[in-house]
Amino acid sequence: MSYLEFLATYSDRFIDGTLVTLGQFGLAVLVATAAALVSGLMKMAHSKLVRAIAVGYIEIFRGTSLLVQLYWFYFVLPLFGFSMEKFTAGFVTVGLCYGAYGAELVRGSIQSVPRGQWEAALALNMTPAQRMRRVILPQALVTILPPWGNLMVEILKGTALVALISVADLMFETRQINNNTYLSAQAFGTALIIYYIFARFMVTPTMRWLERVMARKIGRS
Amino acid sequence: MLDWKLDFTWEILPRLIAAAGNTLIAAGGGYVVAVILGLVFVLAQRTPFRVLTFIVRELVEFIRSTPLLLQIFFIYYVGPQIGLRLSPWTAGLIAIGLHYAAYLSEVYRGGIENVPKGQWEAARAINLSTVQTYRRIIIPQALPPALAGMGNYLVGIFKDTPMLSVIGVAELMHTANSIGADNYRYLEPYTIVGLIFLAISLPTAWLIRRFESAVRRKMGLTR
């Protein structure tokens, strides 16, 4: 079977898998962003308890493997009376895992905003919430975007693991095709190229574009 | 709602701890491959041969942009197609080593580019060879800033070893899976695996931070 015939026969399955992977990616990005923002801010709170909760979350998710977390969420969490659909378990776990890495980026970027900006906001009589929303976060956003782009690529790669709890993503379909045909180079090679195209020509350029837009908005282009 | 069985825990703990040894071997072996191959990648990008530089640069980008899990499958299953039958361990160490070599080469590159241009010129002025320049001038200065990144990827490689379970490397995850399947109990094995990971990676990360700041102090580069 030539490679073109192979593609013609299995393109449907590659496309189906790719769509599931994109769904997992998009939802995991949302979960990761929310988790990173919340826990990153919590880690800077005055209350010791709030800080301890954030540190606990970050250290547990950064200290163990994504694969261990996936299995644990999918197979063990139901025993606590909390079961999730495998699709949900997939993106929630991936999102929480990378959210813990993102939390450190959030904290670092907020702390990189010069002290004078905090003081100026205070002098203008802004409430802490206003200060965060209108002065600090927009500036932190500019510094966080480049490392955040790397994190996005890591999330995309991380979604491949959801195949191991049988979510029918690109990785899963590829393995099935390989098991049916034994055309390993074609099957895995095609999937590698698809992931590469998404990471290199879609995720990374989008993040670069966002960086430029944000820098312009804040008057630093 | 939840019944944690203590006797079952004691029964499976020795097997899991033995498997943790395999996990550490896989992480250590993979890291050695990555440290050496990463050096090859970065040096290849610093040769005057433009084509070689371009190819290695794109290869590093490609490896970094695609999932490790897929790379593990690719190396394990495509090997036999071209007449190269690899054992799970060999394929796993190559895959994980190659993946992290790409990351480490970026860490090395950052370290080398951090060394001021004047140092290269001074080394040339006192007539040092390229090898001497790297060994005595560049690497000692490039290493301290690179250490943090290298340490993080050591922990990273350790946390990625469970992926080797998919091709049958008998590390922690693989052992936990088979214990779970044999006994229809997943609570204890998976939870213990998570705890073992925490018990190893948290102190390691802490030690790496200590080590890094000690090296920085020794180099007179306190932050």
Interface residues (C-beta under 8 A of the other chain):
Chain A: E59 I60 R62 G63 T64 S65 L66 L67 V68 Q69 Y71 W72 F75 V76 L79 F80 G81 V153 L156 K157 G158 A160 L161 A163 L164 M171 T174 R175 N178 S184 A185 F188 G189 A191 L192 Y195 Y196 A199 R200
Chain B: M1 L2 E61 F62 R64 S65 T66 P67 L68 L69 L70 Q71 F73 F74 Y77 V78 P80 Q81 I82 K159 D160 T161 P162 M163 S165 V166 M173 A176 N177 G180 Y186 L187 Y190 T191 V193 G194 F197 L198 S201 L202 A205
